[in-house]
Amino acid sequence: MNKIKSLLGLAALTAASVSFSAYANETITVGATPVPHAEILEAVKPILAKEGFDLKITEFNDYVQPNLAVSDGQLDCNFEEHEPYLKAFVKERGSDLVNVGGVHIEPMGVYSKKIKDLKDLKDGATVAIPNDPTNGGRALLLLQAAGLITLEDPKSVTATPLDVKENKKNLNFKELEAPQLPRALDDTDISIINTNYAIGAGLNPLKDSLYIESSDSPYVNIIVANSKTAKSAGVQALVKALRTPEIKKFILDKYQGAVVPAF
């Protein structure tokens, strides 16, 4: 009888060990733009390690490739976009990417090397904005909020320069890939830049921007996965870890309001 009990005990211990180690070496692969996404992911690594997950981060300098990599299964998920961009991407590409959870907001800002205040913007000035539908529309909404233009549909998130109804300063719009916008500051009067690219170029959104989105911006940056990986233990653990008090403190301390937690 004692022998049977010992064997049963050993079996139970072995089963527990297998259950515990099921995720011990599990790897979560995630694509991200360098700043602030990859930095935040680096901060979350120790939290995930305690849960038995190894986070592998692949950095990208655009928004399209990370989505393609997740869509075809090369990566489990990505962290680099907001919901309006994801919806536009899915509509255009027909992929099954889904929003798994929101993490933070990066207020978009207006920057310039030629003026210190938007009131000094000259008639006929050149304005650089992102060339993708959602960020381009977002930039135009920001210019509208700053009082520089009026849109046909004042709430359209996919507006283009063709949708500008009133343009008192006769602004000339130059549409560029989002990563190029910081470099365009030398050749434009103002550039509307996503915070991740602004920070990456050494710009402080709170100090260097001439105008910035309010903190209640709807453009929350999210974790994106395909319909299969979205339900995986690894991706769910990543979202949970990104919403811990430790990560909230990290975001607040490191970015000083230029990046705002959304949880």
Disulfide bonds with the S-S distance in Angstrom:
none
